[in-house]
Amino acid sequence: MKIKNLIDYYSQELGGYSSYALTEVEEIFLSALGLEQRSALYLNDFQDIPFEVLDSAIEKRKQGYPLQYLTGRVNFFGFDFITKEGVFIPRPETELLVEYVVSNFKAVRGLKIVEVGTGSGIISICLTKLLADCKIIATDISIQAIGLASANALLNGCRDEILFIKGDKTEFLHREGYFDLLVSNPPYIALSEKHRLPKDVKKEPHQALFGGSCGYEFSLDLIRSGSKLIKPGGSIIIEIDQKHKSVYEKSFSGIARIDFIKDIHGLDRVMALKF
């Protein structure tokens, strides 16, 4: 059976709920049929269509269930990752952080790196794949996230190169010595903005979204505690909300050189502090 008509039908069903209905329906079909390339949807005949799976997925998406939880996968920086409910969904914006680290440290061998709040493991896994002989410890307060990150490291062939540890922020890491880099995509949404978030974002774990009443409290605490783990000349590199830029400048300009890296929209998205 050619399924173009089915895709068109489901796209119309989802059209009132998503601005990217066709793309999302294609992703759902790819996942349900076990395919990788969109072209395969239109070039092949299919005998067994999993209508119950498709109907259920489309209905959940209409109710605001995140697409990445429905498909169970996401591509980030050219690598494939598993996604699961209960763990923060990787965003394309975070690729800027990985790109910055790789472009600035690719010539350095044997970097010792800690990632705080690893989530699905995307940052640590990408850095392991792209930096020579780096040693990475990746932490998260969620045991569910640690399990998924471990599975993603196994999927990408680097499970033995990353030490995953369940823990909160950095206090428990002092026994691991000092690090060249601390990297993180911390929670930085203000609690006061919760009501403005889309339905699908609200279904992600709140501890991975909200950084405090103003949004920047978690990051301030992370930088203050994390700076005690950084070697002289080392750096803390985190994703930020540019609305918090002045807070970080006021708090840390006296103890570190601060650089802000803009994303494709011209927004300050990554902050690098060199100590």
Residue pairs with C-beta under 8 A, 6 or more apart in sequence:
1 45
1 46
1 47
1 49
2 42
2 45
3 29
3 41
3 42
3 46
3 49
4 41
4 42
6 29
6 49
6 54
7 22
7 25
7 26
7 29
7 41
10 25
10 28
10 54
10 58
11 21
11 22
11 25
12 21
13 58
13 62
14 21
14 24
14 25
14 58
14 61
14 62
15 21
17 61
17 62
17 64
18 24
18 61
24 61
24 67
25 58
26 38
26 41
27 67
27 71
28 54
28 57
28 58
28 61
28 67
28 70
28 71
29 35
29 41
29 54
30 36
30 37
30 38
30 40
30 41
30 71
31 57
31 70
31 71
31 72
31 73
32 50
32 53
32 54
32 57
33 41
33 46
33 50
35 41
57 70
60 70
61 67
61 70
63 199
64 198
64 199
64 200
64 202
64 203
65 200
65 203
66 89
66 200
66 201
66 203
66 204
67 200
68 74
68 83
68 89
68 90
69 83
69 84
69 85
69 89
69 203
71 83
72 82
72 83
72 84
73 80
73 81
73 82
73 83
74 80
74 81
74 83
74 89
74 90
75 81
76 90
76 92
76 94
76 95
76 122
76 126
77 95
77 98
77 99
77 122
77 126
79 122
79 125
79 126
79 129
79 156
80 155
80 156
81 90
81 120
81 121
81 122
81 125
81 152
81 155
81 156
82 120
82 148
82 151
82 152
82 155
83 89
83 90
83 120
83 148
84 120
84 144
84 148
85 203
86 142
86 144
86 145
86 205
87 119
87 120
87 142
87 144
87 145
87 148
87 205
87 208
88 119
88 120
88 145
88 204
88 205
88 208
88 209
89 120
89 204
90 119
90 120
90 122
93 239
93 263
93 269
94 122
94 123
94 185
94 239
96 239
96 261
96 263
96 269
96 270
97 123
97 183
97 185
97 237
97 238
97 239
97 269
97 270
98 122
98 123
98 126
98 127
98 130
100 237
100 261
100 270
100 272
101 127
101 131
101 181
101 183
101 237
102 126
102 127
102 130
102 131
105 111
105 131
105 181
106 130
106 131
106 132
108 131
108 132
108 180
109 132
109 133
110 132
110 133
110 134
110 135
111 131
111 133
111 134
111 135
111 180
111 181
112 134
112 135
112 177
112 178
112 179
112 180
112 181
113 124
113 127
113 134
113 135
113 136
113 137
113 179
113 180
113 181
113 182
113 183
114 136
114 137
114 138
114 139
114 170
114 173
114 176
114 179
114 181
114 182
114 183
114 226
114 229
115 123
115 124
115 136
115 137
115 138
115 139
115 182
115 183
115 184
116 139
116 169
116 170
116 182
116 183
116 184
116 186
116 222
116 226
117 139
117 140
117 141
117 184
117 185
117 186
117 187
117 208
118 124
118 138
118 139
118 140
118 145
118 146
118 149
118 164
119 140
119 145
119 148
119 149
119 185
119 208
120 145
120 148
120 149
120 152
121 138
121 148
121 149
121 150
121 152
121 153
121 162
121 164
122 152
123 138
123 183
123 184
123 185
124 136
124 138
124 149
124 153
124 162
125 149
125 152
125 153
125 156
125 158
125 162
127 134
127 136
127 183
128 134
128 136
128 153
128 158
128 161
128 162
129 156
129 158
135 161
136 161
136 162
136 163
137 162
137 163
137 165
137 173
137 176
137 179
138 149
138 162
138 163
138 164
138 165
139 164
139 165
139 166
139 167
139 173
140 146
140 149
140 164
140 166
140 167
141 166
141 167
141 168
141 207
142 166
142 205
142 207
142 208
143 166
145 208
146 164
146 165
146 166
149 162
149 164
150 159
150 164
153 159
153 161
153 162
153 164
165 172
165 173
167 173
169 221
169 222
169 225
169 226
170 182
170 222
170 225
170 226
170 228
170 229
171 225
173 229
174 228
174 229
176 229
178 229
178 230
178 231
178 234
179 229
179 230
179 231
179 234
180 230
180 231
180 234
180 235
181 230
181 234
181 235
181 236
181 237
182 226
182 229
182 230
182 234
182 235
182 236
182 237
183 236
183 237
183 238
184 222
184 236
184 237
184 238
184 239
185 238
185 239
186 211
186 218
186 219
186 222
186 238
186 239
187 207
187 208
187 209
187 210
187 211
187 218
188 211
188 215
188 216
188 218
188 219
188 239
188 240
188 241
188 244
189 197
189 209
189 210
189 211
189 215
189 241
190 210
190 211
190 212
190 213
190 214
190 215
191 210
191 212
191 213
191 215
192 213
192 214
193 215
194 202
194 210
197 209
201 209
211 217
211 218
211 219
212 218
214 244
215 241
215 243
215 244
216 240
216 241
216 244
216 247
216 248
219 238
219 240
219 244
219 248
220 247
220 248
220 251
222 238
223 236
223 238
223 248
223 251
223 252
223 273
226 236
227 236
227 255
227 256
227 273
227 275
230 236
230 275
232 275
233 274
233 275
234 274
234 275
235 272
235 273
235 274
235 275
236 256
236 272
236 273
236 275
237 270
237 271
237 272
237 273
238 270
238 271
239 269
239 270
239 271
240 248
240 260
240 268
240 269
240 270
240 271
242 260
242 267
242 268
242 269
245 260
245 268
245 271
248 258
248 271
249 258
252 258
252 273
255 275
256 273
256 274
256 275
257 273
257 274
258 271
258 272
258 273
259 271
259 272
259 274
260 268
260 270
260 271
260 272
261 268
261 269
261 270
261 271
261 272
262 268
262 269
263 269
263 270
